[in-house]
């Protein structure tokens, strides 16, 4: 089936957070959901489930777990079992459960600039946040400062939360980088929690490697968080999962969630199963479209916005745009583009102090929408 990602689907008045936060004349390129219809097999599966008319408590979703086992082996040669999989309603709850389970009154290492909930999860669990900031190169790309990370992990840390692929900087960590991170954690007896929600959204030349798939020893020290939500545009259905191969870690994780974080709703389970079983054709076409949008955005920034800089994301559909040259005249670039261009972006400060002067732009939208937003931004800056 041929999917048309150029179709503009009205989302106002549909209870969309993305499209309802700002006035109707604003183009929202902020929160990370896509302006594309989900795969047709997902929609058909949800219709069939709705037609059944009974929405009782779901079981443990063995079919979904078995599908995930097959998927991990096919994509990554990673052998897991259904018992290793814990279904949860979101990756962010998974991060917070992990902090509560393993890091109360202990240190939690994160790598800013990073997805906002990473910054607050340690505090929610009465843990101590330890920052090991990424290092920006002259090209705008980011890398890990191994000395800073080693120091952070030896500083009373009990847990590290890794963002892989990284949101917002767009890095897809190489297997060598991931192995070194994991080895640092093992050496310091620090549990590694890897948020891999964007694992399917990677571009040519940048394959994703689940850190737990590198070796059995690393797997025994790792909690991996994944979901179909970003991949197949299903965030509103709240279906995610943790892969925890160490039985003791899995038991502690389960105990920490008791009475606080429930399971996955029946529609989320239905959509996830259909997506993973029958959504691959849609995903292949989506990645081609996203890569084209990424390249179009990069070229526009490079040629039409001399004060701005961005590197090409290796993964995700999120662009991390350096607006620091504007700070002398526009102290808050995100606010400037919202007020003067009517384009909503995410303020880089939400990702930590290292993000000041940056904005994050979501390019998972029809090309016409992206082009219109960039034209508005250009007009606001230069007319």
MOBELJO-V409663 format. One record per residue. N is the residue number from 1. RES is the residue in one letter. OMEGA is omega in radians with two decimals (NA if undefined). NEAR is the number of other C-alpha atoms within 10 Angstrom. D_LAST is the distance of its C-alpha to the last C-alpha in whole Angstrom. Layout:
BEGIN
n-><N | N>
res-><RES | RES>
omega-><OMEGA | OMEGA>
near-><NEAR | NEAR>
d_last-><D_LAST | D_LAST>
END
This chain:
BEGIN
n-><1 | 2 | 3 | 4 | 5 | 6 | 7 | 8 | 9 | 10 | 11 | 12 | 13 | 14 | 15 | 16 | 17 | 18 | 19 | 20 | 21 | 22 | 23 | 24 | 25 | 26 | 27 | 28 | 29 | 30 | 31 | 32 | 33 | 34 | 35 | 36 | 37 | 38 | 39 | 40 | 41 | 42 | 43 | 44 | 45 | 46 | 47 | 48 | 49 | 50 | 51 | 52 | 53 | 54 | 55 | 56 | 57 | 58 | 59 | 60 | 61 | 62 | 63 | 64 | 65 | 66 | 67 | 68 | 69 | 70 | 71 | 72 | 73 | 74 | 75 | 76 | 77 | 78 | 79 | 80 | 81 | 82 | 83 | 84 | 85 | 86 | 87 | 88 | 89 | 90 | 91 | 92 | 93 | 94 | 95 | 96 | 97 | 98 | 99 | 100 | 101 | 102 | 103 | 104 | 105 | 106 | 107 | 108 | 109 | 110 | 111 | 112 | 113 | 114 | 115 | 116 | 117 | 118 | 119 | 120 | 121 | 122 | 123 | 124 | 125 | 126 | 127 | 128 | 129 | 130 | 131 | 132 | 133 | 134 | 135 | 136 | 137 | 138 | 139 | 140 | 141 | 142 | 143 | 144 | 145 | 146 | 147 | 148 | 149 | 150 | 151 | 152 | 153 | 154 | 155 | 156 | 157 | 158 | 159 | 160 | 161 | 162 | 163 | 164 | 165 | 166 | 167 | 168 | 169 | 170 | 171 | 172 | 173 | 174 | 175 | 176 | 177 | 178 | 179 | 180 | 181 | 182 | 183 | 184 | 185 | 186 | 187 | 188 | 189 | 190 | 191 | 192 | 193 | 194 | 195 | 196 | 197 | 198 | 199 | 200 | 201 | 202 | 203 | 204 | 205 | 206 | 207 | 208 | 209 | 210 | 211 | 212 | 213 | 214 | 215 | 216 | 217 | 218 | 219 | 220 | 221 | 222 | 223 | 224 | 225 | 226 | 227 | 228 | 229 | 230 | 231 | 232 | 233 | 234 | 235 | 236 | 237 | 238 | 239 | 240 | 241 | 242 | 243 | 244 | 245 | 246 | 247 | 248 | 249 | 250 | 251 | 252 | 253 | 254 | 255 | 256 | 257 | 258 | 259 | 260 | 261 | 262 | 263 | 264 | 265 | 266 | 267 | 268 | 269 | 270 | 271 | 272 | 273 | 274 | 275 | 276 | 277 | 278 | 279 | 280 | 281 | 282 | 283 | 284 | 285 | 286 | 287 | 288 | 289 | 290 | 291 | 292 | 293 | 294 | 295 | 296 | 297 | 298 | 299 | 300 | 301 | 302 | 303 | 304 | 305 | 306 | 307 | 308 | 309 | 310 | 311 | 312 | 313 | 314 | 315 | 316 | 317 | 318 | 319 | 320 | 321 | 322 | 323 | 324 | 325 | 326 | 327 | 328 | 329 | 330 | 331 | 332 | 333 | 334 | 335 | 336 | 337 | 338 | 339 | 340 | 341 | 342 | 343 | 344 | 345 | 346 | 347 | 348 | 349 | 350 | 351 | 352 | 353 | 354 | 355 | 356 | 357 | 358 | 359 | 360 | 361 | 362 | 363 | 364 | 365 | 366 | 367 | 368 | 369 | 370 | 371 | 372 | 373 | 374 | 375 | 376 | 377 | 378 | 379 | 380 | 381 | 382 | 383>
res-><X | X | X | X | X | X | X | X | X | X | X | X | X | X | X | X | X | X | X | X | X | X | X | X | X | X | X | X | X | X | X | X | X | X | X | X | X | X | X | X | X | X | X | X | X | X | X | X | X | X | X | X | X | X | X | X | X | X | X | X | X | X | X | X | X | X | X | X | X | X | X | X | X | X | X | X | X | X | X | X | X | X | X | X | X | X | X | X | X | X | X | X | X | X | X | X | X | X | X | X | X | X | X | X | X | X | X | X | X | X | X | X | X | X | X | X | X | X | X | X | X | X | X | X | X | X | X | X | X | X | X | X | X | X | X | X | X | X | X | X | X | X | X | X | X | X | X | X | X | X | X | X | X | X | X | X | X | X | X | X | X | X | X | X | X | X | X | X | X | X | X | X | X | X | X | X | X | X | X | X | X | X | X | X | X | X | X | X | X | X | X | X | X | X | X | X | X | X | X | X | X | X | X | X | X | X | X | X | X | X | X | X | X | X | X | X | X | X | X | X | X | X | X | X | X | X | X | X | X | X | X | X | X | X | X | X | X | X | X | X | X | X | X | X | X | X | X | X | X | X | X | X | X | X | X | X | X | X | X | X | X | X | X | X | X | X | X | X | X | X | X | X | X | X | X | X | X | X | X | X | X | X | X | X | X | X | X | X | X | X | X | X | X | X | X | X | X | X | X | X | X | X | X | X | X | X | X | X | X | X | X | X | X | X | X | X | X | X | X | X | X | X | X | X | X | X | X | X | X | X | X | X | X | X | X | X | X | X | X | X | X | X | X | X | X | X | X | X | X | X | X | X | X | X | X | X | X | X | X | X | X | X | X | X | X | X | X | X | X | X | X | X | X | X | X | X | X | X | X | X | X | X | X>
omega-><3.11 | 3.13 | -3.12 | -3.12 | 3.07 | -3.12 | 3.08 | -3.11 | 3.13 | -3.13 | 3.07 | -3.11 | 3.06 | -3.10 | 3.12 | 3.07 | -3.10 | -3.01 | -3.12 | -3.08 | -3.06 | 3.10 | -3.03 | -3.12 | 3.13 | 3.02 | -3.07 | 3.07 | -3.02 | -3.01 | -2.98 | 2.80 | -2.99 | 3.10 | 3.13 | 3.01 | 3.08 | -3.12 | -3.12 | 3.10 | 3.08 | -3.13 | 3.14 | 3.13 | 3.11 | 3.08 | -3.13 | 3.13 | 3.11 | -3.14 | 3.10 | 2.96 | 3.11 | -3.04 | -3.14 | 3.13 | 3.11 | 3.08 | -3.08 | 3.00 | -3.12 | -3.13 | 3.11 | -3.13 | 3.11 | 3.07 | 3.13 | 3.08 | -3.14 | -3.11 | -3.13 | 3.13 | -3.11 | -3.05 | -2.94 | -3.03 | -3.09 | -3.09 | 3.05 | 3.11 | 3.07 | -3.14 | 3.14 | -2.98 | 3.07 | -3.14 | -3.13 | -3.06 | 3.11 | 3.09 | 3.12 | 3.00 | 3.11 | 3.09 | -3.12 | 3.05 | -3.11 | 3.11 | 3.12 | -3.05 | -2.92 | -2.94 | 3.12 | -3.11 | 3.10 | -3.13 | 3.08 | -3.10 | 3.04 | -3.05 | 3.12 | 0.06 | -3.02 | 3.14 | -2.97 | -3.14 | 3.03 | -3.08 | -3.02 | -3.09 | 3.11 | 3.13 | 3.12 | -3.12 | -3.10 | 3.06 | -3.10 | 3.14 | 3.09 | -3.10 | 3.00 | -2.96 | 2.98 | -3.12 | 3.13 | 3.07 | -3.13 | -3.14 | -3.07 | 3.08 | -3.09 | 3.05 | -3.13 | 2.99 | -3.00 | 3.09 | 3.11 | -3.13 | 3.14 | 3.12 | -3.13 | -3.09 | 3.12 | -3.04 | 3.10 | 3.12 | 3.06 | -3.04 | 2.96 | 3.07 | -3.11 | 3.06 | -2.96 | -0.10 | -2.95 | 3.04 | 0.45 | -2.91 | 3.00 | 3.10 | 2.91 | -3.05 | 3.10 | 3.12 | 3.12 | 3.10 | -3.12 | 3.12 | -3.14 | 3.06 | -3.10 | 3.12 | 3.06 | -3.13 | 3.13 | -3.10 | -3.09 | -3.13 | 3.12 | 3.10 | -3.12 | 3.03 | -3.04 | 3.07 | -3.07 | -3.07 | 3.14 | -2.99 | -3.11 | -3.03 | -3.12 | -3.00 | -3.03 | 3.11 | -3.09 | -3.13 | 3.09 | 3.03 | 3.00 | -3.06 | -3.12 | -3.13 | -3.06 | 3.13 | 3.10 | -3.14 | 3.10 | 3.14 | -3.11 | -3.12 | -2.96 | 2.96 | -3.10 | -3.14 | 3.14 | 3.13 | 3.00 | -2.94 | 3.11 | -3.06 | -3.00 | 3.11 | -3.12 | -3.01 | -3.11 | 3.14 | 2.95 | 3.06 | 3.12 | 3.12 | 3.01 | 3.01 | -3.07 | -3.04 | 3.08 | -3.07 | -3.13 | 3.08 | -3.12 | 3.13 | 3.13 | 3.08 | -3.12 | 3.13 | -3.09 | -3.10 | -3.01 | 3.09 | -3.08 | -3.09 | -3.09 | -3.11 | -3.08 | -3.12 | -2.99 | 3.13 | 3.06 | 3.11 | 3.14 | -3.11 | -3.11 | -3.13 | -3.14 | -3.12 | -3.09 | -3.14 | -2.96 | -3.07 | -3.02 | 3.14 | 3.09 | -3.10 | 3.12 | 3.13 | 3.11 | -3.09 | 3.06 | -3.11 | 3.14 | 3.14 | 3.09 | 3.08 | 3.11 | -3.10 | 3.09 | 3.13 | -3.13 | -3.13 | 3.12 | 3.13 | -3.08 | -3.01 | -2.99 | -3.08 | -3.03 | 3.14 | -3.05 | 3.11 | 2.99 | 2.97 | 3.14 | 3.05 | 3.06 | 3.12 | -3.06 | 3.03 | -3.04 | 3.13 | 3.14 | -2.96 | -3.12 | 3.14 | -3.01 | 3.08 | 3.12 | -2.97 | -3.14 | -3.14 | -3.12 | -2.99 | 3.12 | -3.07 | -3.13 | 3.12 | 3.12 | -3.11 | 3.09 | -3.04 | -3.02 | -3.12 | -3.06 | 3.06 | -3.11 | 3.08 | 3.10 | 3.08 | -3.10 | -3.13 | 3.10 | -3.12 | -3.12 | -3.09 | 3.10 | -3.13 | -3.13 | -3.12 | 3.09 | 2.93 | 3.03 | -3.10 | 3.11 | -3.11 | 3.08 | -3.10 | 3.07 | -3.07 | -3.12 | 3.12 | 3.13 | -3.13 | 3.13 | 3.13 | -3.13 | 3.09 | 3.08 | -3.14 | 3.12 | 3.14 | -3.13 | -3.11 | -2.88 | -3.14 | NA>
near-><8 | 7 | 16 | 14 | 18 | 14 | 14 | 15 | 12 | 9 | 13 | 13 | 9 | 9 | 9 | 12 | 15 | 19 | 22 | 15 | 11 | 15 | 11 | 11 | 9 | 17 | 21 | 26 | 25 | 19 | 16 | 19 | 23 | 21 | 23 | 19 | 17 | 19 | 23 | 16 | 18 | 23 | 16 | 13 | 18 | 19 | 12 | 12 | 16 | 12 | 9 | 9 | 8 | 8 | 11 | 8 | 10 | 12 | 11 | 13 | 15 | 12 | 12 | 20 | 21 | 16 | 15 | 22 | 20 | 17 | 17 | 16 | 13 | 11 | 12 | 14 | 12 | 19 | 14 | 21 | 15 | 18 | 15 | 16 | 22 | 19 | 22 | 23 | 20 | 24 | 22 | 16 | 18 | 26 | 23 | 21 | 24 | 28 | 29 | 22 | 19 | 21 | 24 | 19 | 17 | 19 | 26 | 31 | 27 | 25 | 24 | 24 | 27 | 24 | 19 | 16 | 15 | 25 | 22 | 13 | 23 | 28 | 17 | 15 | 19 | 15 | 22 | 20 | 22 | 23 | 19 | 21 | 22 | 21 | 18 | 14 | 9 | 7 | 9 | 16 | 18 | 18 | 15 | 16 | 14 | 16 | 9 | 14 | 22 | 16 | 13 | 21 | 27 | 16 | 15 | 17 | 24 | 24 | 29 | 26 | 22 | 22 | 25 | 26 | 30 | 27 | 26 | 26 | 30 | 24 | 22 | 27 | 23 | 16 | 16 | 12 | 15 | 19 | 19 | 13 | 20 | 26 | 15 | 18 | 24 | 18 | 11 | 17 | 15 | 25 | 24 | 28 | 24 | 23 | 26 | 22 | 25 | 24 | 22 | 22 | 24 | 22 | 19 | 10 | 8 | 16 | 19 | 23 | 22 | 24 | 27 | 25 | 20 | 18 | 12 | 14 | 14 | 20 | 22 | 18 | 20 | 27 | 26 | 26 | 27 | 25 | 26 | 24 | 23 | 19 | 24 | 26 | 19 | 22 | 19 | 12 | 20 | 20 | 26 | 26 | 24 | 25 | 24 | 26 | 24 | 16 | 12 | 11 | 19 | 21 | 12 | 15 | 22 | 15 | 12 | 18 | 19 | 10 | 7 | 8 | 15 | 12 | 20 | 22 | 18 | 19 | 19 | 20 | 24 | 20 | 26 | 27 | 23 | 19 | 26 | 18 | 15 | 15 | 19 | 13 | 12 | 19 | 19 | 12 | 15 | 21 | 20 | 13 | 19 | 24 | 23 | 13 | 20 | 24 | 14 | 16 | 20 | 19 | 14 | 16 | 19 | 15 | 9 | 14 | 16 | 10 | 13 | 16 | 18 | 20 | 19 | 20 | 26 | 26 | 31 | 32 | 27 | 25 | 24 | 24 | 23 | 21 | 22 | 19 | 15 | 17 | 13 | 8 | 9 | 15 | 14 | 20 | 24 | 22 | 18 | 19 | 21 | 19 | 13 | 13 | 21 | 21 | 24 | 27 | 21 | 22 | 20 | 27 | 18 | 19 | 24 | 19 | 12 | 17 | 22 | 20 | 21 | 28 | 27 | 26 | 25 | 23 | 26 | 25 | 24 | 20 | 20 | 12 | 18 | 21 | 17 | 13 | 21 | 19 | 15 | 17 | 19 | 17 | 12 | 16 | 15 | 8 | 5>
d_last-><44 | 40 | 37 | 34 | 31 | 29 | 30 | 28 | 30 | 29 | 30 | 29 | 33 | 35 | 35 | 32 | 31 | 28 | 27 | 29 | 27 | 24 | 23 | 23 | 19 | 19 | 19 | 22 | 22 | 24 | 28 | 30 | 31 | 30 | 29 | 32 | 36 | 38 | 41 | 43 | 46 | 45 | 44 | 48 | 49 | 48 | 49 | 52 | 53 | 51 | 54 | 57 | 56 | 58 | 55 | 58 | 57 | 57 | 59 | 58 | 56 | 58 | 57 | 53 | 55 | 57 | 54 | 52 | 55 | 55 | 51 | 51 | 54 | 52 | 49 | 50 | 54 | 54 | 57 | 57 | 59 | 58 | 60 | 57 | 54 | 53 | 51 | 49 | 46 | 43 | 42 | 41 | 45 | 46 | 44 | 46 | 49 | 49 | 48 | 51 | 54 | 53 | 52 | 53 | 53 | 52 | 49 | 46 | 44 | 41 | 38 | 35 | 32 | 33 | 33 | 34 | 37 | 38 | 38 | 40 | 42 | 45 | 44 | 45 | 48 | 49 | 49 | 47 | 44 | 44 | 40 | 40 | 37 | 36 | 34 | 31 | 31 | 29 | 28 | 27 | 30 | 33 | 36 | 39 | 41 | 44 | 46 | 43 | 44 | 48 | 48 | 46 | 49 | 52 | 51 | 53 | 51 | 52 | 49 | 46 | 43 | 42 | 39 | 39 | 37 | 35 | 32 | 29 | 30 | 31 | 34 | 37 | 40 | 42 | 46 | 47 | 44 | 45 | 49 | 48 | 47 | 50 | 52 | 51 | 51 | 55 | 56 | 55 | 56 | 53 | 52 | 49 | 47 | 44 | 42 | 41 | 40 | 37 | 40 | 40 | 36 | 36 | 35 | 37 | 39 | 38 | 41 | 42 | 45 | 46 | 48 | 51 | 52 | 52 | 56 | 58 | 58 | 54 | 55 | 57 | 55 | 52 | 50 | 48 | 45 | 44 | 43 | 42 | 39 | 36 | 38 | 39 | 36 | 39 | 38 | 39 | 43 | 43 | 45 | 45 | 48 | 49 | 52 | 54 | 57 | 59 | 61 | 61 | 57 | 57 | 60 | 58 | 55 | 56 | 58 | 55 | 54 | 57 | 56 | 53 | 51 | 52 | 52 | 50 | 50 | 52 | 48 | 47 | 50 | 50 | 46 | 47 | 50 | 48 | 45 | 47 | 50 | 48 | 44 | 44 | 43 | 40 | 39 | 39 | 37 | 35 | 34 | 34 | 31 | 29 | 30 | 28 | 25 | 25 | 25 | 22 | 20 | 21 | 20 | 17 | 16 | 18 | 16 | 13 | 12 | 14 | 15 | 16 | 20 | 22 | 26 | 27 | 29 | 33 | 33 | 32 | 29 | 27 | 24 | 24 | 21 | 21 | 18 | 20 | 18 | 15 | 18 | 18 | 15 | 15 | 19 | 19 | 16 | 18 | 18 | 14 | 13 | 16 | 15 | 11 | 11 | 15 | 16 | 19 | 20 | 23 | 23 | 25 | 27 | 29 | 30 | 32 | 31 | 30 | 27 | 25 | 21 | 22 | 21 | 23 | 22 | 24 | 24 | 27 | 26 | 25 | 23 | 21 | 21 | 19 | 17 | 16 | 15 | 13 | 11 | 10 | 10 | 8 | 5 | 6 | 6 | 4 | 0>
END
